[in-house]
Structure formats: C-alpha cells, structure tokens
C-alpha cells in the first residue's frame, strides 16, 4: 500500500513512523500491509497492542492468510503486547511479560542476540502509544531510539512503528521523526455529510514519492484499498 506511492521498494532496514487518527482505518490497513507482505513471500512479526492475538489471526485468515502454516514455518510471528497491557500473563510464544521500559529493554536485548540479517522481514507495531500508560514519555522514546530502531538497521528489517497522532508531546514526535526513514499519516476527513479515510506519505528518504493525500476504502473482507 505504501509502496503504491513510491518510485520503488522501500529499502531493507527502513524505519517508517506511522502517525494515525484513532478513528482512521490504520488497524485494518496494517493487517492489509502485513498480508500483502506475506503473500509476496516475506515474513512478518505483527506486534499486537490493541487486541488479543487470536483476533489478529482471525482477521488475517479473512485476508486469505494460512496463519497456522506460516506460524509453524516461522514466517509469521504474532507478538503479544496486549495481554501484559491488561495485567495478565500471555500464553503466546512471542511477547514480553511487562510493558515497563526496563523489562522491555531486557526482552529486546534477548531478541537482539539473534544477529542474522533478515531483509525479507517486516515488523508492524499497531499502536506503540500504549507504552505511555506504563512509562514516562522520555523513557519510552529513549527505548525506541536505542533498541528497536537501531536493531532494524543492523538486521536490515523493515519496520512500521505506529503512534496515535496528537496525544504525545511535540518533543516525543520530533525525536522519533528525526531518526525515521519515512513518516506516513492516516486520518479521517469530515467533508459536508461525507467521511473519508485518507493516507499520505509525509516524507521518505532514498525514494521519490507521492506526497498527496489519497483516499482509502475497505472491502467486505476488511482489506484496505488505496485509491491513487
């Protein structure tokens, strides 16, 4: 979907910040992007903050993804951040026990011990703003600047790192935007009696891109379609 608006594929190792209106269709768009990546032979780690992992599996099945087969072959990882966010212990194979920065830093450190390059890998995080409930803003921003973002570059992993727009301090957004390889916005526009879902690439390094807002619609199986 994002690459529909660029002059070529996004280079491996890119960190793309997504800033989204909570009423937008970012969540369905994120699943559509993940499904498209899997269908072209890539691997996906979907970091689920907002719903139980089984809900994401169900939605991926609607999009034609053979979830169980891909999980067994390690091409699809559902990483559970939702369960610890409600104070429970996850039964999933992948995920931290706590969303406190100190615990996440240790967990990410263990993940980083696997130093293989993985240019075919896409990491999608649906809503990192949830970390603000458990940590001081400066601490979780520093976590991203020192852990996930450098790790993606080292291992040549492509990341979509999503935050709710307009709820954090300008300092937080500017720190994250300054190190990003691209910024993508999702919003809802009210026009007379119509409501439109829109997406744009605000900036992108290394590639020519279309900066205009484009309309998004949702099909019956919740797949999001970009209209150029």
Secondary structure, 3 states (H helix, E strand, C coil): CHHHHECCCCCCCCEEEEEECCCCCHHHHHHHHHHHHHHCCCEEEEEECCCCHHHHHHHHHHCCCCHHHHHHCCCEEEEECHHHHCCCCCCCCECCCCCCHHHHHHHHHHHHCCCCCCCCEEEEECCHHHHHHCCCHHHHHHHHHHCHHHHHHHHCCEEEEEEECCCCCHHHHHHHHHHCCEEEEEEEEEECCEEEEEEEEEEECCCCECCCCEEEEECCCCCEEEEC
